[in-house]
Amino acid sequence: MHLLHILHRHRFAYLMLLPGLILSGMFVFYPIFAAVFYAMQDWSGFNADIKFVGFQNFVDLFRDPIFWNAFGRSIYFLAGTVPAQLVLSLMLAMVLNNQLLKLSNLFRTMVFLPVVTPVAVIGIVWTFLLSPFNGPINGLLLDIGLIARPIDFLGSSDTVMPSVIGVYVWKWLGITLIYWLAALQTVPEDVYDAARLDNCKGLRLVVLVVLPIIMPFAVAITLITMVSALNVFPLIMSMTNGGPFFGSEVMEIFIYRTAFASDDGTIPRLGYAAAAGVLFGLMILGLTILQSLATRMARRRAEGVA
């Protein structure tokens, strides 16, 4: 009765929450439970022949070298994009945060423009720019004598991942720049004045003065960037479709190809792909939990220093 009384008393608040709860149930909670359910089924997704196999799909995944190759490429992509994106955006943020710099807002806008450009457009344009057949980048490298013949950036397994990593960093550099600029706004101006009196400049200023102050923000920015780098499906699909010869097939491409777009003549395996999706989701969940714990620890340490 007490619970009913509380519900009746706050009925308008719960009524306002109801649309959000319905949408969350339809597009968040139901897909999660459905993915776990299908991960325990042997099902192609195209017929009514569905068979419960328990954890067999997960056992098969751990024995699948193609799965581990895709997992390794996701880690490789993560290791290639996150440090470059963080360092470059922090350097730009330190420059653009200077109030004496003219046209800083214009430069910020220019860096941020790729962020709001559709991923499909970015992928198609860069595929043309990196083409070995009359591509502008190859033409420039040939003209200045850095290469003797065109490089097939997206057609070679040796260059495809570095090329995609470079495009990804270029596209999303602006969003990380905004994060750093927001963090730098919390550093008092008198801290910079005191550092100048002690002749602390450049890298020493960043390492010894700025980073300790914004460490809670730095931890959050790092882990947000890591989680974002694992969601690269649209860019790789528009640029390479996972090729050449699975050379750029990360986890998301593996899940998609296994579930819907098998190119080797085999029947799609929706249950197997769902199991891979569950493992990939647990990986992202682990990074999210790590973000929460690391941010809390960094905040407590900053408060202790203060």
N, C-alpha and C positions, 0 to 999 in steps of 0.2 A: 504493500500500500504506500509505503514511503517513497519507493521508486516511482510509482504512478503519480504521486503528488508532485514530485520534482519534474517529471515529464510534462505534466499539465501546467505547472507554474511557468516553465520555460518553453512552452509549446511554440511560440512564435520564433524563438531563436533556432530551435530544431527544425522548424519549417523552412527557415531561410537556408539552413545547412543541407536540406534534403536534395536539391538539384546537384550540388557538388558531390554529395555522397553517391548519388545515382550514376553520375558521369564517371567518378572514380571507380565504382564497381564495374561499369561496363568496359572501360578502357585501360584500367590498371590492374585491379584485383582479379577479375575474371581471366584475362590473358595469362597472368602468372599461374593461377591454379590449372588452367587448361594446358599450359606448357608442361607443368609437372605431370599431369595426367597422361598426355600424349607421349612424354618421355619414357613412360613405362609400357608403351604399346608398340607392337610391330605393325605398322600401317603405312601404306604409300600415300594416303591422303586423297586418292582418286577413286576408291571403291569402298564397299561396305565391309570388306574382309579385314577386320581389326582383331588383333590377338594380344592378350596381356602377356608380357614377358618380364615384368618386374624390373630389376636393375640390369638386365642383360645388355641393354643399349649402352649403359654407362661402362660396363665391362668391355664391350667391343670398342668403345671410344678409346679407352686406355691402351688398347692393343693396336689401334689404327695409326700407322705412321703418317698418313695424310693429315689426320687431325692434329698430330703433334707438330707437323711442319707448319700448318696454319697457325697453331698456337705460338710457335716460335717466331713466325713472321710478325704476329701481333706484338710480341714483346720487343722484337727488333724495331718495329715502327714506333713503339712507345719510347724506347731508348734513344731513337734518332730524332724524334720531334720535340719531346718535352724539354731537354736541356737547351737545345737551340732556341726554342720559342721563349723560354724563361729568360735566358741571358740576353738575347737580342732585344726583347721587349723592355727589359729592365734598363738596358743602356739607353734605348730611345726615351723611356719615361724620365730618366734622370736629365736628359737634355731638354725634353719638351716641358718639364716641370719648372724650368727656369723662367721666372716672370719677365726677365729682361730680354728674352728671345722674342723677336718680332715674328709675326705670322705663325706662332706656335699652334694656334687653333686650326689654321689651314693645313699644317703638316699632320696634325692629329687626324683630321678628316681624311686626308689622302691615305694614311696608313690604315684607317678603319674601313675604307670603301670596299676592299675585297670581302670583308666580313658579311656585308649586307648583299653582296652579289650572289645569286643562286649558284649552288654547287655544280649543277649540271652545266651551266654556262662556263664556269671556271674550268671544269674538266675538258670541255670541248675546245675552248680557246687554247689551253695549254697543250692539248694533244696536237693542235696545229703548230704551235710555237716550237715544240720539241720534235717535230717530224723530221726524219732524215731526208725527206724529199722536198727540197726548197723551203724547209723550215727556217724562220728568221734567226733562231739561236744558232743552229748549225752554220748558217750563212755568215753570221758575225764571227764565229770561232774560226771559220775557214779564212775569212778576210784578214784577220789579225794574225794568222799563222799559228794558232794554238793547236790545231789539229790538221792532219793531212787528208782525212776523209771524214764524211759525215758519221756522227754517232747515232745509233738507233736507241735513244734513251729509253723508250717504252717498249722496245721490241727485244731487248736483251735481258736475261735474268740477272746479269751483273749490275746493270744500271737502272732497272725499273724501280726498285724500292727506294734508292737514294733520290731518284727523280720525283717520285710521288711524295716522299718526305719533304723535299724542298718546296713543292707546290703547297702542301698542307701548311707548312710553317708560314709561308708567304700569305696564305689566305687568312689564317686565324691569328696572326701576329697582333692585329689591331685590338682584338678582344682582351688578350693578355696585357696589352699596353694600357688599356682602360683600367684593368684591375690594379696594375702597379701605380698608375697615376692616383687612383683613389687612396691607395695605401700611403703614398708619399705625401698626400695632403694632410695626414695626421702627424707628420714630423714638424715640430715647432720651428719657426724661422730663427729663433735665437740659438737653436742647436747648430744650424749652419753657420751662424755668426761666430759662435764659440770655436767651431772647427776651423774656420778661416783664420782666427787669431792664433791657433796652434799650428798653422800651416798644414792642415790636413786636407788634402785634395785628391781628386781622381779616385782610383781604386781603393785607397786607404779610407777615404771618406765613406764610400759605399760599404766596405767590409766592417770597419770599426765603429761607425756611427749610425748609418742609416739602417742597415739590416738588423742589428739588435733591437731597434725600436719597432720596426715593422715585421718582426719575426712571426707573430700570429697570423698576419695577413699573408706573409710569404708561404707559410705552411699550407694555408687554405688555397692560395693561388696555385701552388705546385700540384696539389692533389686534384683540384678541379681540372687543371690542364691534363693530368694523367688520365682521368676518366673520359674527358673529351677526346683524347687521342685514340681511345679504343673504339670510338664510333666514327669510322671512316668509310662506311659502306658506300654512300653516294659518290664520293670523290673517286674511289678506286673503280667502281662500276662504270663511271663515265669516262675514265681515262684508259683503263686496261682490261676491265671485266675479269680481273683475277689473273690474267696472263702476264707474260708468255709462259706457257707450260706450267701454270700454277705458281709462277714466280712472284706474284703479288697477291696471292690468295691468303688473306688474313681470316680471322675467325668468322667475321660476319659474312664474308663471301663464301666460306666453306658451309656455313649454315644455310644460306640461300641456295647454293648449288645443290646441296644434298636434299633439300626439301622440295624445290620447285624446278630447277633447271639443270638436270643431269645431262651432261654433254657426251658421256661415254656409252650411251645406249642402255644403261641400267635403269631400273625402275626407281623413281624418287622415293626417299625414305623419310617421311614426315616425322615419325617417332624418333628415328635416329638423330635427325636434325634438331628436334625439340630437346633431346638429351644434351646435345652440344650447346644449345641455347641456354639451358639451365646452368651448365658449368660456366659458361661465359658470364651469365648474370651473377652467379656467385662470386666470380672474380671481381666484377665491378662493385658488388656489394661489399666485398672485403676492402677494396680501396676506399669506399665511402666511409666505412667504419674507421679505417685508419685515418682518414681525414678528420673525422670528429675527435678521435682520441689525440691526434697530434696537435690539432688546433687548441684543444683544452690544455694540453701540457705546455704549449708555447705561451698561451695567455697567462697561465699561472707563473711561468718563469719570468715573463715580462713584468707582472705585478710584483714579484719578489724583488726584481732588480730596482723597480721604481720605489 
